[in-house]
Structure formats: C-alpha cells, structure tokens
Amino acid sequence: MHYIYGINAVGEALKARGRAFEWVGMAKERHDIRLQRLIEDCRRLNVPVRFIERSELDRMAGHVAHQGVVAVTSSKQYNDLDDVIAAKRGEHSLLVVLDGIEDPHNLGAILRTADSAGADGVVIPERRAVGVTGTVTKTSAGASEHIPVAKVTNIARTVEELKDRNIWTVGLDEKGKQSYEALDYRMDCALVLGAEGKGLHDLVKRKCDFLVSIPMLGHVSSLNVSVAAGVVLYEIVRQRLAGKAASSQK
C-alpha cells in the first residue's frame, strides 16, 4: 500500500493515469473549490472518495503537510532506460542522471525542474538513493507522475551506455575547470549530478565527457543540488531556445 498526498500531487497522478488508485481520502471539514474539483476528477475516473478525520489523514501521510488529501495507490511505475532515451521530446535529447540523491525533497525539486525544462527523463540508482516516495511526489507538485524515471543498477555503467548511444555526458562538479555556461548544449546530452555533500563518485566523474562547474562568488563553496540542477537545466533551455530563434530568422 502506497500513499501520495497533497492536492497537486494527487491531481497530477489522476491525470497521468500511471498508478492504480484504491481510494482517495479527504478531510471532512474541507469544502473549498480546489477540493471540489479533485472530487469531480475522482468521480470521472471512478476512483472512490472517502471523507475522513484529519487525524487519520495525518497518520496515513506520516504527519506531514497533506492539505487534507491522501490517496491510496499502487507504487510508482519506473521506466527502463531504453524507454527514457526513446522519450525524446525535442531536437536534442536531455536526460538528468542522479548519482545517489538521498533527500526526497531534493529529488522532488529536481523532478519538477526537469519536467519544466523539457527533460526527456531522469535516471536514478536502485540502491543507496531515494526513490519516488509520497514526499517526492508532493515536493515535485505531481511532476514525478509525468516525467519518466528509470532505475538502474550502476550509474557509472549507465554513463558509459549513454555515451555508446551518442549522448554526451556532462558532469556537474565544483572542481570542474569549465564554467557551465561555456559549454554548447545544442547536442544530445545528459546532465549528471552527484549526491548531497558528496558530489559525483570518482568513477562516474572520470567517465563523463565534460565536467562543468557553477562559479561561486560568495563564502559558500557549493549550491544545494536541486538549485544547481535548475541553474544548469535552464542554461540548456536558454541555449536551445536561442538556437531555434536564430535558425528561424535565417
């Protein structure tokens, strides 16, 4: 039995139809328009709705903020790496490879940003890393239900496999000699990000085609990994949109 919670998270999961819903629990005392729309979505999809005490919702959600909505669902369905590579949205591939993210809030934030930036999918390891939990789903505002996520046994081998498929691998590392905005991302590429505090494993770092860094002008030597992901992903978006605009003017 799996729980997802929060109005956006449950609503997006209903839209994505990637999970089987057993039922959706809603706080008895809540009667606003956002909840009414969610009830209508449930009824349209024949998902049972139960109105229950907030204390029961608190228990189901592990006593975290749930906005009066908790759904009982099947687990997140992960994709094969082949599926993620094949889910190419634009002219160039864009994958996000995570080398051992452990904080569910960081994973949720990265999934949300990756989806917003038009990434084709996200790759995470099977072990020593967080999966798509209820907290991840809520933090991602439901983006986790739309963007393909693949679990792999070994990130270093996956980086090699991506290179074999002509996808350039760009590792983000605070010691990278090239600044992140100096690289031309108008190519099939994967952004590789390391774990909180530890960064990229040495083997993964050595296998990347490029190592780039974000200039740090203050007293702290690095950014939170989810913030760093957003900085680089939107530089990729900026370059690709600028390239399209330039092409259309020719």
N, C-alpha and C positions, 0 to 999 in steps of 0.2 A: 504494500500500500504506500503510495506517494502523495505528498501534499504540495500544492502550489498555492500561493496566496498573494493578495493584492489585486485591486480592480484591473489595472492594466495587464498584469501578468496573466490572470485568468482569462480576461477578454481576448488577449492575443493568442493564447493557447486554444481557445474555442475557434478563432478564425483560422488558425494554421491547420487544425484538424490532424495534428501529428500524434495526439495522445487519445487514449480511450478514457472517457470521463465516467466515473461511477456515480458521483453526485457533487453538487456544489452547495456548500453551507454558507448561509448569510445571516448576519446579525439581526435578531428580531426587531431591535429598536431603530434600525436604519431604514429610511424611506425616501431617499433623495433620487434625483433623476438619473444619476450615473448608475446607481444600483438597479433602477427600474429597467434601464437599457440592457444591463447584463442579464437580468431575469428574462427579458424578451429574447436575447440571444440564446440562452439555455433552452427555452421552450421551442424555439425554431429548430434547434438541433436535437430535440428530445432528450435533453440532459436533465435529470431530476434536480429540483431545488428544495433544500430543507432550510427552514428558518429556525435557528438555534441560539442558545445563550452565548453571549460574547466570551464567557469563561471557557466554554467548550471550544470555541474557535481559537482562543489563546493557547489552549492545550495542544490542539492539532498543529498550530503554527510554531510551536516551541516558544511561545511567549515573546514573539517578535511582532512588529507592526504589520497587521494584515488588512487594515482598512475595512474590517467587517466582512471579508470574503475569503473563504478557504475551499479549495477544490480537492476532491479525492480522485486521483488519476493513475494511469499507468506511468511507468518510468519514461524518461526522455529516450527517444529512439536515436541512437547515434548512426552516423553515416560511415561507409567505407571511404578510405582516402580517394579511391577512384571516383566515387560519386562527387566528392568535394571538388576535385580537379575538373570534373566534367561540368560542374555547375557554373561555368564561366559566364559572367553577366555582360561583360563589355569587350572591347577590342583586345585588351590585355588582361591576363589573369591577375588576381590579387588574393593571396591567401595570408592568413595570420597563423603562425606556428608558435605555440606557447610551451616553453621548456620548463614545466614544473610549477605553474601558478598554484599557490596553496590557499589564498584568501578568496572565499566565494564572492565577496564584494568586488574585488579586482577583476575576477573572471566575468562577473555580470556586467561591469562597466566596459570591459574590453569587447564583449559580445555586442553590447548596444552600439558602441562606436564603430565596430567593424561592419555591422549591418548598415548603419547610417552612411558609412564611407563607401558602400557598394562592394564590400569584400565578398568573394565567392564562398568562403567558408573559413572555419577555424579548426586547427588541429591541436589536440591535447594528448598527453600521455596517459596510459591506463593506470600507472602506479605513481605514487608519491605526488599526486596533484589532485586538486578538487575537480569533481565532475559537475554536471548541471543539476544542482540541488534546487530546492524551493527558494532559498536565499538568492542563488544565482539568477533564477528566473525573475524574481521580483526586482532585483537590482538592475537587471537588463531591461526592465519595463516591458517584458514579453518578447524582446528581440531574440532571445535564446530559442524561441519556438519557431522562428522563421529562418534563421541562418543555419546552414548545415554545419554540424560539428562532428568531426571524426576523432575516434580514439585510436591511438597507435601504440605498439609495444615499445618502440625505441625512437626517440626524436632524432638522434644522430643519423640513424639509418634512413629515416624519413626525409631528412635534408638531402641525403645522397640521392634518394629516389626522385625527389623533385628536380634536382639538377639533371638527372638522367632523362627527365621529361622536358628538358629545356626551359625550366622555370628557375630564374635567378634567385638566389637566396641572400637576403640582406639581414645580417645580424645587428641588433642594436646593443652597443656596448659602450660604457662610459670611457673606455680607453681607445675606442675606435679613432683612427687618425683622420678619417674623412668626416666632415660635418654632414649631417643627414640631408640638408637641402642641396648639397653639391652634387648628389647622385641623380642621374636621369632615370626616373621610374617608368618611363614610357616603354615598358617591356613586360613580359610575363614574369611576375616576381612574387616572392613570399617574404613577409616581414617576420623575423624570428626574434622573440622576446624571452628574456630569462626570468627566473623566479625572483620573488621579493627578497631583497637583501643579498642574494647570491649571484644574481645575473645569469648569464649563459654558462652552461657547463663547458669546460675547456675543449672537449672533443667536438661539441656542437659548434663552438666558436671557430675551431680550425676548419670545419667543413663548409662554413658559409663562404659564398663568393665575395661578399663585401662585408666590412664591419664599419658601421657609422655611429656617430655619437651626437648628442644634443649639447650644444655649448651651454655651460653653466656659469652664469656671471655673478652669482651670489655666494653665500658662505656654505651652502649645502651642495654636496658633490653629485647628487642624482635626483631624479624625479620619481614619484610613485609610478609603478609600471603601467597602470591604466592611463595615467596622464601622458606618459611618454608615448604610449601606443596612439593616443589621439593626436599628438603633435605630428608624428611621422605619417600616420594614415591620411591626415588632411593635407600634408605636403604632397603626398602621392595624388590625392584628388585634385589639388590645385594645378599640379603639373599636367595631369592628363586632360583636365578641362581647358587649360591654356593651349595645349597642343591641338585639341579639337577646334577651338576657336580660330587658331592660326590657319589650320587646314581649310576651314570653311570660307576664309577670306581670300584664299588663293584663286 
